[in-house]
Amino acid sequence: MTAFSTRCCRSLSCLAALLVLCIGAGFAGPARADGIEVRKAALIAAEDGYVLEAEFEITLTHTLEDALNKGVPLHFTLEFDLSRPRWYWFNESLANARQQYRLSYNALTRQYRVGVRTLYRNFASLREALEFMSRVRVREIAEGGALIKGGSYRAALRLRLDSSQLPRPFQVSAVGSREWVISSDWHRWTVSP
C-alpha cells in the first residue's frame, strides 16, 4: 500500500510540475485578446438624417500584424443594418450600410496608412492607425423622415476583417484559422427616436 501511495504522489507532483512548466512557457493561452469588440454604438439624429457613431476595440493577431508589416494590406468591412420589427410579416429593412477600410504599411516611409473611400491618412504607429479606425462616424445612414417618432427600431453593427480581399495564398491560410480571421460579434440595440 505504501509503494502505491508513493507512486501516486510522485506522479501527481510530476503532473503539477508539468502544468507549471506549461503555464510558464505560455501554453495557457495568449496574453492579449485578439479580435474586434464593439465598445459602443448609437444612431444620432442630425439636420439632414441620421448619423452612425461607434467605437471599437481592435487588436490584431500576431500573424496579421506580421503580414501587415511585410506589406500585405488588410481590408476591413463595417456592416450596419436598421430594421423595423413587424409582428405580421418579416422585419422591414430601412437602411443598410457598408464601409470599407484599407490598412497598409509602407516600409520605405515607415508609416501606416488607413484608407476610407477616397480619404487616406498616414500614421507613425500601428496603434494610432487602429485608434483612427476604431472611431466610426458614418453620415446619411437614414433620411430624416425614415424613422417615425415614438417607433421602435432594431439596429445591428459589426466590423470584420474581409479575408476575401487578402492575396490568394493568404486566403487559403485563412480558411479555418483563427490567426487570419478577426471580427466583432453583431452588436444589436433598440433605436427609439
C-alpha positions in Angstrom: 0.0 0.0 0.0 2.9 2.4 0.8 4.6 1.8 -2.6 1.3 2.6 -4.4 0.7 5.8 -2.5 4.3 6.9 -3.0 4.0 6.3 -6.8 0.7 8.3 -6.9 2.2 11.2 -5.0 5.2 11.2 -7.3 3.0 11.1 -10.5 0.8 13.9 -9.1 3.9 16.0 -8.3 5.2 15.4 -11.8 1.9 16.3 -13.3 1.8 19.6 -11.2 5.4 20.4 -12.2 4.5 19.8 -15.9 1.4 22.1 -15.5 3.5 24.9 -14.0 6.1 24.4 -16.8 3.4 24.7 -19.5 1.9 27.8 -17.9 5.3 29.4 -17.7 6.1 28.6 -21.3 2.9 30.3 -22.4 0.7 27.3 -23.3 -2.1 28.6 -21.1 -3.3 31.0 -23.8 -2.5 34.3 -25.3 -1.6 37.2 -23.1 -3.8 39.6 -25.1 -7.3 39.3 -26.5 -7.0 39.4 -30.3 -10.1 40.5 -32.3 -12.6 43.2 -32.5 -15.0 44.3 -29.8 -17.8 46.9 -30.0 -17.4 49.4 -27.2 -20.5 51.5 -28.0 -22.8 52.3 -30.9 -25.5 54.9 -31.4 -27.7 56.3 -34.2 -27.9 60.0 -33.7 -30.4 62.4 -35.3 -28.8 65.2 -37.4 -30.2 68.0 -39.5 -30.4 66.0 -42.8 -30.8 62.5 -41.4 -29.3 60.0 -39.1 -25.6 59.5 -38.3 -24.0 56.3 -37.0 -21.4 56.7 -34.3 -19.5 53.7 -32.9 -16.3 52.8 -31.1 -14.4 49.5 -31.4 -11.5 47.9 -29.7 -9.3 46.4 -32.4 -6.4 44.1 -31.6 -4.6 42.3 -34.5 -3.3 38.8 -34.1 0.5 38.4 -34.3 0.1 36.7 -37.7 -1.9 39.6 -39.1 0.4 42.2 -37.6 3.4 40.4 -39.1 1.7 40.1 -42.5 0.8 43.8 -42.4 4.4 44.8 -41.6 5.6 42.7 -44.5 3.4 44.7 -47.0 0.1 42.7 -47.0 -2.8 45.2 -46.9 -5.7 44.4 -44.6 -9.2 45.2 -45.6 -11.9 45.7 -43.0 -15.7 45.9 -43.6 -18.1 47.8 -41.4 -21.7 46.5 -41.8 -24.8 48.2 -40.4 -28.5 47.3 -40.6 -31.5 49.2 -39.4 -35.0 47.5 -39.5 -38.5 47.9 -38.2 -39.9 44.8 -36.5 -43.3 43.7 -37.7 -45.4 41.0 -35.9 -47.4 40.1 -39.1 -44.5 39.8 -41.6 -40.7 39.9 -41.9 -38.9 42.9 -40.5 -38.9 45.9 -42.8 -35.3 46.9 -43.7 -34.9 50.7 -43.6 -31.2 51.1 -44.1 -28.1 49.0 -44.9 -24.6 50.4 -45.0 -21.2 49.0 -45.7 -18.0 50.9 -45.3 -14.5 49.6 -46.4 -11.3 50.3 -44.6 -7.8 49.5 -46.0 -4.9 49.3 -43.6 -1.4 49.1 -45.1 2.2 49.7 -44.1 4.8 51.4 -46.2 8.3 50.1 -45.3 10.0 52.9 -47.2 8.4 55.7 -45.2 7.7 53.5 -42.1 4.2 54.7 -41.9 0.8 53.0 -41.6 -2.0 54.2 -43.9 -5.7 53.9 -43.5 -8.0 54.4 -46.5 -11.7 55.1 -46.2 -13.4 55.7 -49.6 -11.3 58.4 -51.1 -9.8 59.6 -47.8 -6.3 58.4 -46.8 -4.4 59.2 -43.7 -0.9 58.3 -42.6 0.1 57.4 -39.1 3.5 56.9 -37.4 2.4 53.8 -35.5 0.0 50.9 -35.8 -1.6 51.9 -32.5 -2.5 55.3 -34.0 -3.9 53.8 -37.2 -6.1 51.3 -35.2 -7.3 54.1 -33.0 -8.4 56.1 -36.1 -10.2 53.0 -37.4 -11.9 52.3 -34.1 -13.8 55.6 -34.1 -16.5 55.4 -36.7 -18.8 58.2 -37.9 -21.0 57.4 -40.9 -23.2 60.2 -42.3 -26.5 59.7 -44.1 -27.3 56.3 -42.7 -31.1 57.0 -43.0 -33.0 60.0 -44.2 -34.7 62.4 -41.7 -38.2 61.0 -42.2 -37.3 57.3 -42.2 -37.8 56.9 -38.5 -41.2 57.8 -37.0 -41.2 59.5 -33.6 -42.3 57.0 -30.9 -41.5 54.0 -33.1 -39.1 51.2 -32.1 -36.4 50.0 -34.5 -33.6 47.5 -34.3 -30.0 48.3 -35.3 -27.2 45.9 -35.8 -23.5 46.6 -36.4 -20.2 44.7 -36.8 -16.7 45.2 -38.0 -14.7 42.4 -39.6 -11.5 41.6 -41.5 -12.5 40.9 -45.1 -10.4 37.8 -45.8 -11.7 37.7 -49.4 -9.6 40.8 -50.0 -6.4 39.1 -48.9 -3.9 37.8 -51.6 -4.9 34.3 -52.8 -2.2 32.4 -50.8 -3.3 34.1 -47.6 -7.0 33.3 -48.4 -6.1 29.6 -48.4 -4.3 30.0 -45.0 -7.3 32.0 -43.6 -9.7 29.1 -44.1 -10.4 27.7 -40.6 -7.6 29.6 -39.0 -8.2 31.9 -36.0 -5.0 33.8 -36.7 -6.3 35.1 -40.1 -10.0 35.8 -39.1 -11.0 38.5 -36.7 -14.5 40.0 -36.4 -16.7 41.6 -33.8 -20.0 39.9 -33.0 -23.1 41.6 -34.2 -23.9 44.4 -31.8 -27.6 44.9 -31.6 -29.6 47.6 -29.9 -33.0 49.3 -30.0 -33.4 52.8 -31.5 -36.4 54.9 -30.3 -36.5 58.4 -31.9 
